[in-house]
Amino acid sequence: MVQQVDLHTFFASTADWQWLSHTQTEGWVDAFLQSADTLCFMSENIACIGWISRKWGRRMLSITGECFRALPVNDKQVFDFFDYVAHTDVDIIYLNSDSVYSPLYEIGIRQAGFLRPVGMFSTSLSKEIPLDCPYHFDKSWQRNLKKADDNHLSFLSVSEPAESDLSDYISFHNAMEQRKGFSDGINRSQLHSLLSHPYFRLAWVNDAEGHHLAGGIVFSRCDYARFLYSFTSVEGRRLSASYWLYKGYMDYLASEGIKRFDVGRLSPSNHTKNNLFLFKNGIDGNALSYNGEWLYAKSKIIPFALYLANKYYWKRVQV
């Protein structure tokens, strides 16, 4: 049976489930959805939190990620859950699932009336690196790791961020956003809230004098971790600090008993974003695909209107 529950019940009930998306954890919700109009759905096997917004006078339910008591799930479990969600009093439901792709998941969600969006704006590709065996890097990684080592860079995991850590992170992060011309909206209050939760860990790469060159945040739980945020200063790029950051996280997480490290979404392309793909793809690992984007709309025109808004109003890059 599927039902709606409150946030307290949701977090208490899913605490020991096998799979929790980072966006479905108490730390993430406290940081980014505290003032949002949230809805929590739960069945015996699947659960998720979504938030209500208004688009063009229509009520839209957005869901990023899910929780699963045990994997894999079958098509009936997926159908029962999302069929219930589809009957919520909203006009549009947008789902972006970061669980590993399953044909049975797709069968169930399609039978519940969900379709792929007209255009997709987030890639579903990623790579998972096993941390319980030796790492293998391509020649570019080997060369850049040697450069970082020659310049005496150091990796520092921060268990209890100080005010200076928060200030430095926001300062560097804002500089990166200005340089790259985008914003993901994280502020000091959200960062403090996020890092107060044990699933989220900040780390720095410093130069020989202790100055920050790069920083990042990972989500880790049980034997799994995922890279969420990172930035590198201009000087850090010159000294290959981003390579040292990833390698440092891999060593640190392995020492904490983490066995699988998801590098975050991969975006192969024929433009400048391919450079980030080449960077992340330089570590040997297992390629994977997420279940990705899905849309449920009560009007046939809504998927096309949403596509146009994403592409031309919000200027998002189609993938």
C-alpha positions in Angstrom: 0.0 0.0 0.0 1.2 3.5 -0.9 0.5 6.4 1.4 1.6 10.0 2.1 3.5 10.5 5.4 5.1 13.4 7.2 8.9 14.1 7.0 9.7 12.7 10.5 8.0 9.4 9.6 9.7 9.3 6.2 13.2 9.8 7.6 12.7 7.3 10.5 11.3 4.7 8.2 13.9 4.9 5.4 17.0 5.2 7.7 18.0 1.5 7.2 16.9 1.1 3.6 19.4 -0.2 1.1 19.4 2.8 -1.3 18.8 6.5 -0.4 19.5 9.1 -3.0 21.4 12.0 -1.4 18.5 14.3 -2.4 16.2 12.2 -0.2 18.2 12.4 3.0 17.4 14.6 6.0 20.5 16.6 5.5 19.7 17.5 1.9 16.0 18.3 2.7 17.0 20.5 5.7 19.5 22.4 3.5 17.5 22.9 0.3 13.8 22.1 0.9 13.2 23.5 4.4 10.7 26.1 3.3 9.3 24.1 0.4 5.8 22.7 0.2 6.9 19.0 0.3 5.0 15.8 -0.1 6.3 12.4 1.1 5.2 9.2 -0.5 5.9 5.8 0.9 5.2 2.1 0.0 6.6 -1.1 1.4 9.5 -0.9 -1.0 9.8 2.6 -2.5 9.7 6.1 -1.0 10.3 9.7 -2.2 10.0 13.3 -1.3 8.8 15.8 -3.8 8.1 19.5 -3.7 5.3 21.6 -5.1 5.9 24.7 -7.3 3.7 26.7 -9.7 4.5 26.9 -13.4 2.2 29.0 -15.7 -0.5 28.7 -13.1 -0.2 24.9 -13.0 0.8 22.9 -9.9 4.1 21.0 -10.5 5.5 18.2 -8.4 9.2 17.8 -8.7 11.0 14.6 -7.5 14.8 14.1 -7.5 15.8 10.6 -6.6 14.1 7.9 -4.6 14.6 5.5 -1.7 14.4 1.7 -2.0 14.1 -0.8 0.8 15.9 -3.4 -1.3 17.2 -3.6 -4.9 16.3 -4.7 -7.4 12.6 -3.7 -7.5 10.1 -5.3 -9.9 7.8 -3.6 -12.4 4.7 -4.1 -10.2 6.3 -2.4 -7.3 7.2 0.6 -9.5 3.8 0.7 -11.1 1.9 0.6 -7.8 4.0 3.4 -6.4 4.0 5.8 -9.3 0.4 5.1 -10.2 -0.4 6.5 -6.7 1.9 9.4 -7.2 0.3 10.2 -10.6 -3.1 10.6 -8.9 -1.8 13.5 -6.7 -3.6 16.8 -7.1 -1.1 18.3 -9.5 -0.9 19.0 -13.2 2.7 18.1 -13.9 5.1 15.6 -12.3 8.8 15.8 -13.1 11.0 13.0 -11.9 14.8 12.7 -12.2 15.9 9.3 -10.9 19.5 8.7 -10.0 19.1 5.0 -9.2 20.9 2.6 -11.6 18.8 1.9 -14.7 16.5 -1.1 -14.7 14.3 -2.3 -17.6 11.7 -3.4 -14.9 11.7 0.1 -13.5 11.0 1.5 -17.0 8.2 -0.9 -17.6 6.5 -0.1 -14.3 6.8 3.7 -14.6 5.6 3.7 -18.2 2.6 1.6 -17.2 1.8 4.3 -14.6 1.6 6.9 -17.4 5.0 8.5 -17.2 6.9 9.3 -20.4 10.4 10.6 -21.3 10.3 14.4 -21.6 10.3 16.0 -25.0 13.9 17.1 -24.4 16.2 16.0 -21.6 18.5 18.5 -19.8 20.5 16.2 -17.5 22.6 13.2 -18.6 21.9 9.8 -17.1 25.4 8.5 -17.7 27.9 8.0 -14.9 30.8 5.8 -13.8 31.3 3.9 -10.6 34.9 3.3 -9.4 35.5 0.2 -7.2 37.6 1.3 -4.2 38.4 -2.2 -2.9 41.0 -2.9 -5.7 43.9 -1.0 -7.2 43.1 2.2 -9.2 44.0 2.6 -12.8 44.4 6.0 -14.4 45.0 7.0 -18.0 48.2 8.8 -19.0 46.8 12.3 -18.5 45.8 11.4 -14.9 49.2 9.9 -14.2 50.9 13.0 -15.5 48.7 15.4 -13.5 49.0 13.4 -10.3 52.7 13.5 -10.6 52.6 17.3 -11.1 50.4 17.7 -8.0 52.7 15.5 -6.0 55.8 17.4 -7.2 54.2 20.6 -6.1 53.6 19.1 -2.6 49.8 19.4 -2.7 47.9 17.9 0.3 44.4 16.6 0.8 42.4 17.4 3.9 39.1 15.9 4.9 37.1 18.2 7.2 34.9 16.4 9.8 33.7 19.6 11.6 33.8 22.6 9.3 34.8 25.9 10.9 33.4 29.3 9.9 36.5 29.9 7.8 35.8 26.7 5.9 32.3 27.9 5.1 33.4 31.4 4.1 36.3 30.0 1.9 34.0 27.5 0.2 31.3 30.0 -0.7 33.9 32.5 -1.8 35.6 30.0 -4.1 32.3 28.6 -5.3 30.9 32.0 -6.2 34.1 32.8 -8.1 33.7 29.6 -10.1 30.1 30.3 -10.9 31.0 33.8 -12.1 33.8 32.4 -14.3 31.6 29.7 -15.8 28.4 31.7 -16.0 26.1 29.4 -14.0 24.6 29.2 -10.5 23.4 26.2 -8.5 22.1 28.4 -5.8 24.0 27.1 -2.7 24.5 29.8 0.0 26.3 29.8 3.4 23.2 28.8 5.4 22.5 25.8 3.1 26.2 24.8 3.2 26.3 24.9 7.0 23.1 22.8 7.2 24.3 20.3 4.6 27.7 19.7 6.3 26.2 19.3 9.7 24.8 16.0 8.5 27.3 13.0 8.7 26.5 11.8 5.2 28.1 14.9 3.6 31.8 15.5 3.8 33.9 18.6 2.8 37.5 18.3 1.7 40.2 20.7 0.6 43.4 20.4 -1.5 46.0 22.8 -0.2 49.4 24.0 -1.5 52.6 23.7 0.4 51.8 26.9 2.3 48.4 25.7 3.3 46.3 27.8 0.9 43.2 26.3 -0.6 43.4 25.4 -4.2 40.4 23.1 -4.7 37.5 21.9 -2.6 34.6 19.4 -2.9 31.7 17.7 -1.2 30.8 14.0 -1.3 27.8 12.0 -0.1 28.7 8.7 1.5 26.5 6.1 3.2 27.1 2.4 3.9 29.5 1.2 1.2 28.6 3.9 -1.4 29.8 7.4 -2.1 29.0 10.0 -4.8 30.8 13.2 -5.8 28.4 16.2 -5.6 30.3 19.5 -5.8 33.8 20.6 -6.6 35.7 23.7 -7.6 39.2 24.6 -8.5 40.9 28.0 -8.4 42.9 29.4 -11.3 46.2 28.5 -9.4 44.7 25.1 -8.6 44.1 24.3 -12.2 47.7 25.2 -13.0 48.9 22.7 -10.3 46.4 19.9 -11.1 44.6 20.3 -7.8 41.4 18.7 -9.1 43.2 15.5 -9.8 44.6 15.5 -6.3 41.1 16.2 -4.9 39.5 13.1 -6.6 42.5 10.9 -5.7 42.4 12.1 -2.1 38.7 11.4 -1.8 39.2 7.9 -3.2 41.9 7.1 -0.7 40.0 8.6 2.2 36.7 6.9 1.3 38.4 3.6 0.9 39.9 3.9 4.4 36.4 4.5 5.7 35.1 1.2 4.2 33.5 2.7 1.1 33.6 0.2 -1.8 31.9 2.1 -4.6 32.5 5.7 -5.7 30.2 7.3 -8.3 32.1 10.2 -10.0 28.8 12.0 -10.7 27.0 12.5 -14.0 29.1 12.2 -17.2 28.3 14.5 -20.1 30.1 13.4 -23.3 29.5 15.9 -26.0 31.1 17.7 -29.0 31.6 21.0 -27.1 33.5 22.3 -24.1 31.6 20.1 -21.6 33.5 17.1 -23.1 36.6 18.2 -21.2 34.9 17.4 -17.9 33.8 14.0 -19.3 37.4 13.3 -20.4 38.6 14.2 -16.9 36.1 11.9 -15.1 36.5 9.2 -17.6 40.2 9.0 -17.1 39.7 6.7 -14.1 39.0 3.1 -14.8 35.6 2.0 -13.5 32.2 0.6 -14.4 30.0 2.6 -16.8 26.4 2.9 -15.8 23.2 4.7 -16.6 20.6 6.1 -14.2 16.8 5.7 -14.6 16.9 9.4 -15.5 14.2 11.9 -16.4 10.4 11.1 -16.5 7.4 13.3 -17.0 3.7 12.9 -16.2 1.4 15.6 -17.5 -2.4 15.9 -17.5 -2.3 18.1 -20.6 -0.7 17.1 -23.9 0.7 20.6 -24.4 2.6 20.7 -21.1 5.6 18.6 -22.2 6.2 20.9 -25.2 5.8 24.0 -23.1 8.2 22.7 -20.5 10.8 21.9 -23.1 10.6 25.4 -24.6 10.9 27.0 -21.2 13.9 24.9 -20.3 15.7 25.6 -23.5 14.9 29.2 -24.3 13.7 30.8 -21.0 16.0 29.1 -18.4 18.7 28.6 -21.1 19.5 25.1 -20.0 21.7 23.0 -22.2 20.0 20.0 -23.8 21.8 16.7 -23.6 
